[in-house]
Amino acid sequence: MAHVPVLLKEITEHLDIKEPDVVLDGTINGGGHSEIFCKKLGKKGVLVGIDNDSNALARAKKRLSESNCKIFLKQENFRNLDNVLDGLDIKKIDKALFDLGLSSDQLEASGRGFSFLRDEPLLMTFNPNPKETDLTAKEIVNTWEEENIADIIYGYGEERFARRIAKKIVEARKENPIETTKDLVEIIEKSIPARFRIGRKTHCATKTFQALRTAVNDEIRSAREGIEKAIERLNKGGRVAVITFHSIEDRMVKILFKEKQAEGVCTILTKKPMTPSEEETRANPRARSAKLRIIEKL
């Protein structure tokens, strides 16, 4: 399944991209949003696309191959966007987008254990070629202390049964290493009471998988660092848009934007986050939890 960019109409309208803007797509993925950005940028505009996933960059390169704007694609964590811009000798930008969601491509075809619906190695790293020193979900569930595992699952997943899941994980790994997503899902299913598992819209493993992925990729701190650096680089009147998909991310963005407004650096353009229309959520159910917040540099 190809990744479908969410809130495309709202982002295109409210970022107000025009020639000859310099635009940063901090999470370019397959290039769905950037394809529209390039049409707005024209021949004089510049697009800088960043992604930690080399496979995502390859998809973006293909999708943007016929675009007219000047395009730079870089494999990097967006927390290091300042290094990317410095390397391109770009001092200031006009617009930036951060889409903090996991793409359909990563869920469906990464083979790295993002989806609990497939039996895959328990990696959950955005880097398709992780080094031995890189943190993985497998390392967390097999080596971390029970209390730390519980804290991660509760703190990043808001899972009410975090303590029970962590206890079962530690018990299970004493018998055999937890190697795959299937192994982990079976443990989670044994940890959660039947009335909270059966007949629910959301799979019982959703929050635990979300939490582990967030921890492996240090997503919350990375996002805050990247967004702050993008705001620093904005020209006056420049805008940063952020799409989040769960409450922890959205809370971080809300607090950061309020801080920047209180400092007199920016003004918040979205008093309440924008959400997808009913039409969009019908066409793309994965968009249902998306929230969009936008800030403008003073």
Beta strands, then each sheet from edge to edge (+ up, - down):
strand 1: 22-25
strand 2: 46-51
strand 3: 70-75
strand 4: 93-99
strand 5: 234-244
strand 6: 266-268
strand 7: 291-297
sheet 1: 3+ 2+ 1+ 4+ 5+ 7- 6+
end
